[in-house]
């Protein structure tokens, strides 16, 4: 049935210490007052709130979206009914790349990996019957994020709610697209300018909205180490803060609406340390580098997701256990919000049954394990504090490298991030193939026969229907108003002005995502990637 | 001479998950393969076109977007239409096991899912490649003379491996040969891609010879230039061939001059030659081209500094790329000061296309003189 392990494995990516345990001697440079303090107190290593989960559990937020807007709308209602507390929207690849469903490159990909949204009309159907003033919504989209935000504001307005009532998060983190996920459209400079436009708009009109979810998740999934994930993410965050200040915004007005998004991988203690280090670094940077005064501006609030890359196609039920351990690390690390992956996600988008088990995993941690009753239970452990310090030191060394290159944008231009991530991915692959790192069910304890799983199937009919409704929309809209709205967008983009008002007007004139992106491409140019190797 | 296995790795469609394909690219290089990675967002047509022009032994497509049922039939169709049915197609990424039989039935040679070891994949590829390739010299020569791109592609392989067959005379024809050199990261490949497009718009047929370095350790190479060049619809009169430098010094690869003459004899009007880009050592190119364009970019160091370097002496023209960035004016001024002669300096940006037309117009004019 199963084979024996091939070697005495060390776990994941932490350098293995000679010593079998940590002790007082590892605390030589540790000052509990300035580096730890109490939860809710600077530098917030132990958590941004004093009471943490005793007062409010983390938000259980399962990412969902597939097929048509109607299908996703039904999944949203299912999840809300099962006790989920926030919505999280996955878009299909064409939408993520700012292309309409009827674009030639969209062929075969409409509605496959998320919901297809090409127009305001699609967005109306997506949130039909859901009161947008009462849910918090997260939208995972980047290059066309400003357009999707414009759609959302329009749908809420039609429901009778102003932008100031809306709660949620736009991922809107274009920098990590250049490092890792590759869903960029414009060159780095104009792309970041567009992000700052949304920060500025949000600061003035959407006080409850998280304008950017600065993401390490994709960086890690693409192969980065925990320290690289931490450092690259926080460096990106600093870049957004710097540019927002340059735009003339007060750091205490916008930085409270920046949030973070981390991956939670297999190495249990390393992940807890990473999240703790993130809070300590960010608090120090915001206070000392950017002059933030308000405590809330110093908070590194975070969403976490378990690591999709650790799931295996082989023996998929094992994934439930991996997810549970990773979720536990996120909770012990003090996350504000969590997505747990479903066991079948290496194969396809998850089935309803698999999503339910993933959500139940969080509920078991929250309501049965009792880990919620004391804040930062790992705090003060020699090992955890040592790891936290090491994470911080590694991140600081990477910040120095990036600064020496002239900042994040210059480093992108030189291919620094992509190269580092690919190098780390290669190293991990070598560790696995050499037998130094085990994957249960794949490299060790392998089953002879494979157990197939029922997976979710998305039919071609979604694409056909979506393309047909888009054609109808393009034929029916007020052509004069539509044309004028795109001209206005182009003019504002040329002037270098904030394009948000123009995007909202174009959304109302039924301009599509693809049309608005093409208009801006005409001004900003298109990017075909930095150095690859 | 034994030629390394040449593999083309492709990401098709909009999916940007490139961790797996990049790990494989590096692993194949370590196994001594020549790896042509065509980058993100390729169509099936462009992928098979590239496979044909590069005369690869095998194509590997990475698919994680669940679009395999749509993509595979398209790949197989273009493989047939382009006359390269000898090239096996491998699939990697996320292909549910329930779809394997259907996909294999469509004409895919093998499917590798996550968890497949690179050692196993390399072994399988070696087995597959050992059994292919069987065209006769007569067919090759006839095809070349009939201007069939497949035959040109295979003749280049034949030339590099065993020399040219009888019946082909390499004579200087009417093509203008342009060398493009400059430091890594300056944008040589993007420039060639954009310039090639502009020359095509002006009615000229364009061939590209792109040279990347061979690893001295394992004999493999990552040939990545092409991915910056192949944007837009594939075009029979825009022929790109990537080669590894092998043990040849000086910025070119084995038989570069003969390959250029093959392009010339195939009626291309312009041949663009991209050197390795090691900077100071790319001298050889001057001996076999009509013009040498040296690419530089803003803040690429003190202009005085690079004027002392020998590479400045072999350039006949200068191209200042990335003029959309700050510092372009200053670098331009420095260059004028440092050169002190009348060699032209074009200002371009491969990101927004600025200035590319001027270089293309100059090339068109230089040919009419």
Interface residues (C-beta under 8 A of the other chain):
Chain A: X93 X94 X96 X97 X99 X105 X106 X107 X108 X109 X112 X113 X177 X181 X182 X183 X187 X189 X221 X222 X223 X309 X312 X313 X314 X346 X347 X348 X349 X413 X414 X415 X422 X425 X426 X429 X433 X439 X442 X450 X452 X455 X458 X525 X526 X527 X528 X529 X531 X532 X533
Chain B: X13 X14 X15 X16 X17 X18 X19 X22 X23 X26 X27 X37 X39 X40 X41 X43 X65 X66 X67 X69 X70 X71 X94 X96 X97 X98 X113 X114 X115 X117 X118 X119 X184 X185 X190 X222 X224 X227 X228 X231 X324 X351 X352 X353
